[in-house]
């Protein structure tokens, strides 16, 4: 499959056309950028969908596009489309496939991913699944759901292949001297995430195949409730209607960590670079990242095999979900320890990284409530959960992605994003997400009728309406604030301040040792050689406050 | 060999660089006939180690295992949760198919032994025999399906039949991938040797034996599930 990839590479040197430079290219940088463009498109589409939902919730009278006709079905389709876009095409694709494809080979000193053609194929499959999801949203519900399932299966397949590519690249293609302890934490996160992806996306693929078979050849792996209603009781006893939900949640629970793991890596990397300090307790952070992967995998694994015979063993589930607190706490302690007493450079990238830490703490605290099963089952309504996972998964991950984008934009395009616009965008977004999602938590606690007797429900519902309206207005402002980012991005792409030096942030990893954007083949005739760990900042006795990984000891002593 | 990790002794590495810059890099086997020095930057001389193929197949096999485990656990959960389970009468030809597949694993190993004994014609003979047995197995599975259909057992008849078709179908698709790999190894052009014949044969054999074992597991599951 990858046998004549070098022939393809050679073909590209002879002046390829536009398609050859973009969609047909097997260059990991081009593919990484393609994923980022896809994610950028999807995130704004998804944001528009969320606005439609918020407006419809508060002012149901307003006629909105896509919400005419059978409103209930269209609203469900809208929610599904918003969720699929954000989770698959943005949160899964951008930090892992996007930044990972571009920077993993650069950071480990490889010239290419292990299987460039497989990589290109994965990108095509991902793009096709975006198209499929969009058509599914526009189509009638019955065909729509079938198409949606097929698109998800395709996306799973692409993520599987990506995961294999990432792990093999990290295992076998590292440059000389790039031992495991010297790997940047971003690479560790991408690597662990790659392995986790190969494991859990095959579960989603299997579930999708069964579901597709249900819909296309009318098998009954996951019989719908209305079908069971018309059957005799002995027949109904054959089915566990929750099977799909369980298979799906085995995947979906781990999917949270799939989205978060690269973001942990990115944030740790940014915090260290802009604190000008080594990552505090770096080895422990690597273990914690492994722990997140392992626990994230076990959360469903345990549920599936140990309790496969007994679907209701929430104790194990709850215990595992809580035990994720340990690696999360280690990460948090490391971030705070890195920031402690540091000469922090508060640029936009760093602001977003610190914003990530803040959101992670806020979301993690509400997560503790949800890990306790009693509260999750009895007292918490949908809105609490919506608020929780948007804060910790959606928004926090977006902050890490934005931080990484501000950090790597000079390397990607040879220009800087505008810092002033970036800071305005950060503060508006930071305030905006708390204004939207904190009241959602409160609303979730407030509106749960079980807790209250009848007389107080009326009083509560009087309070709820203005809160809902407030959330919607805040959401509109939040989305408008993203216009600043879009403008900044497009303007800087063509007019941004040009970067002459290779290493504007004075960072240590290998990608900063090549020009911006990196040339085809990344490194010159001789591959890079690595002499030190990834976070040698403020080393005693060295003139500069950082020592790049590729500097040999002699070159460092010159700087003394 | 660049691309593999080296011991962290820094002095040793520095010596390496000095040597590397001095002489034209040796061991540059697949950069041989392409002439033109303009491709130096394309980084072909640091061509990724062939180890990546065996690493990839290991990870891929774990992933495939997860896929079938998800199906198997769905089977177990539904089987245990049901009081009335309509069983599928498994066609006897499945046993013949199983023997064929098991035999193919042995011929594959025989073929690889011929290769290590530098007997290319013997290798080729056994390799094609393996391929033939693989195709025969898939054909046998098709016959099994036809027999079930003739009995009026379709994929949507009951849950047991659904699982039978899903298990055998998914396995057959994966096995056809293996047949493709076998064919690729026997008919690949000799000038495309980025991966040596023995490595290619070894990687294919991992996959093939895995598919073999997986089939035995699935069949046992189907029998015990009755």
Interface residues (C-beta under 8 A of the other chain):
Chain A: X2 X3 X4 X6 X9 X10 X13 X110 X111 X112 X114 X115 X160 X163 X164 X167 X168 X169 X171 X172 X173 X174 X175 X176 X177 X178 X179 X180 X195 X198 X199 X200 X201 X202 X203 X205 X206 X207 X209 X210 X213 X217 X218 X219 X220 X221 X234 X235 X237 X238 X239 X240 X243 X247 X250 X304 X305 X308 X309 X311 X519 X520 X521 X522 X523 X524 X525 X526 X527 X529 X531 X552 X553 X554
Chain B: X2 X3 X4 X5 X6 X8 X10 X13 X14 X16 X17 X20 X21 X30 X34 X38 X39 X40 X41 X42 X43 X44 X45 X46 X47 X48 X49 X51 X52 X55 X56 X59 X60 X62 X63 X64 X66 X67 X68 X70 X71 X73 X74 X76 X77 X78 X80 X81 X82 X83 X84 X85 X155 X156 X159 X162 X166 X170 X188 X192 X194 X195
